[in-house]
């Protein structure tokens, strides 16, 4: 697959290759697209931010634009390409004063 098959702020269901080369199903939220990879968050598992190369995606089963009320916010600094040069995953914890955290 290539960059043209994906859009930012969408929810996708895909078949992808894990780190061992095994095919796996997955549900992701696409944050940002770069030339060689995209930044996604698993919506059905651990919620980690991940760097996913386009060639790891074998098939897009379903793609849906996220509603305005269901957008996941991550600071722009975390989504910069230089932050992802030497990492594959990142845990991001957000708190808000209105939510008692």
N, C-alpha and C positions, 0 to 999 in steps of 0.2 A: 504494500500500500504506500501511498505518498501523501504529502501534505494536503493536496487538493481534495482528498477524501474526508477531511475532518474540518470542523468549524469550532471556534472558541465558544464557551458558555453553552455547551450541549451535553446531553447525557447520552452515552453510547453503550450498547451491549455488543461485545466482540468475542471472537475466538482469538486468543493470542498465545505466543510461545513464552513459557516461563524461563527462568534462568537455566534450567536443565534441558531446555528444548522441547519440553512436553506441552502439548496443546491443552489450554485451559479456557473455560468460559469466564467472562468478567463483565461487571458493570462499572463504568467510569464516568466521571464528570471531567470534561476537558476545559482546562483553564487557559493555557497559552500554547501557541504553535510556534515552533522554530524551524529552521531549515532541515535538521536531521532528526529531531525528536519533539515530543509534546509533553507538557506537564499535566498530569491527571491526578485525580483522587478516586480511590476505590469507594464506591457507594454501597457495596454489599459486604464489606469485610472490615479491615482495620482502619480505614480513613487516612492512611498515610499519603502524603504527596509523593508522586513517583515521576521519574523521568522515563518515558516510554518511547523507544525508537519506533519509527513508522514501520520498519521491516519486521518488527515483532508481532504486528497485527496481521492475522491471516485472513479474517473475514469480519466485516461489520454486519451484525445481524439486525440491529435497530439503532436509529439515531433520532433524537428529539431535542429541539431547542428548549432550554430551561426557561420556565416562567420567571418573570421579574421577581415574584415573591419567593422563589426557590433558588436564587443565585447564591453560590457559596463565595464569600468574600475572603480574599487573601491579599495582604499588602503587596503593592507593586514591586517592592524591593525583593521580595522572595521569589517573584516570577521572572526576575532578570536572568538572562542566559549565563552570565558570569557566576551566579550562585550555584549553577548546576553543572559546572565543568568537571568537578571531581566528586560528585555524589549521585546516587541513584534514588535515594529516598530521603524524606524529611518529615519530621513530626511537627505540626503547627497547632498550637493551642491558642485559641482566641478567647478573650474574656470581655465582658461588657458590664459597665457599672449598673445598668438597669436590670441586669439578670442576677445580681447578688453574688457574683464571682469575684 
